[in-house]
């Protein structure tokens, strides 16, 4: 397995929205879900996650409520809101456009003279 991939600036919000779209999760659970789904290629530092969660909650894209974690500790669980679903759809569309454009650039061949 290769080294973890650096996350492009601006993609963390999209990854968090996608992770919580699969079901409510506490903060550490979000980190684990992203890591698991990416087959360990993406590893989010906790110092980046919690400011992003605050930002997403402030924008109304996720909502949080207190619950109990698997190890019986108090934990804040995050879930996607309707506005968050709309935002995730928009970000996925933009991501696909960006990936296609980058793919076109990387596939370019020298012109024949």
N, C-alpha and C positions, 0 to 999 in steps of 0.2 A: 504494500500500500504506500502511495506517495505521501508527500508532506501535505498538510492542510492548505486549502486554497484561500488566498486573501479575498475578502468580500469587497466588491466594488462599493464605493461611497454611494449611499442612497438606496442600496438594496436590502439593508437590514430590516427596514419597516415592512417591505414586501414579504420577506421571509417570515417575520413574526406573524403578520396577518395570515399567511398561508398556514403556519403551524397551528394557530388557534382556530382556524377554519375547520380543522379536523376534529376539534373537540376542545372543551375548556382545559386549560393547563395552568399550573403555577409557574413562576419565573424559571426555576431550574428545569422544570419539565419542558419548557419551550426550548431551552438550550439543548436538552437531550433529544427532543424530537427532530430538530433541525440537523443535529449531528447524525442521528440514526437514519433519517430519510436520505441524507446526502452520502451515506456510507462512509462516515467519518471524514469527508472531504471538507466540510464546513464546521468550524468550531468558533462559536461566538463567545468572546470574553464577557464575563459578568459585568464588568465595568462599562461595557457598551450596551448591554441588554436593558438594564434598569432605566437609564435615561430614555431609551427608545420606548419602553413600555409606558412611562409617564407621558411622553409626547403623544403616543397613539391614543392613550386614554383621554388626554386633554382635548384632542381633536375629535373625540367621539367615535373613533373607529374600533375601539375595544372597550369593554366594560369589565369591572373587577368586583369580586365579592370575596369575603373571607370564608375559608373553609379549613378542613383538616387534611394534611398531606398523608401520604402512605405511611410515613414514620410517626404519625400522630402529633405532628407539630402544626401550629397555626400557619396558614399560607394564604396568600392572595391568589385567587384563580381568575384568569382572564378568558374572556370569550369574545367572539367577533360580533359586532353590531350590524344592523342593516346598512348603515353608512360605511362600515368597514368592509362588508361584502362588495359594495359598489366600488370602493377604493381599490380593493384587491383585484377586481375585474379590470379596472382601468390600468393598474400597474402591470398586470400580466400582459395586457394588450401592448403596452409601451415596451415592456421587456422583450416580447416576441419581435416587435419592429426593430429594436436595437440589435438583438441577436442576429436577425436576418441581414441587417445592414453590415454588421461586422463580418458575418459569413461571406457576404458578397466581396468585401474588401480582401479578405484572406484568400478567396478563391480566384482573385484576379491573376491573369497570366500576362506576361510581356506580349506586347503586340508584335506581330510578324512584320518585318520590313519589306 
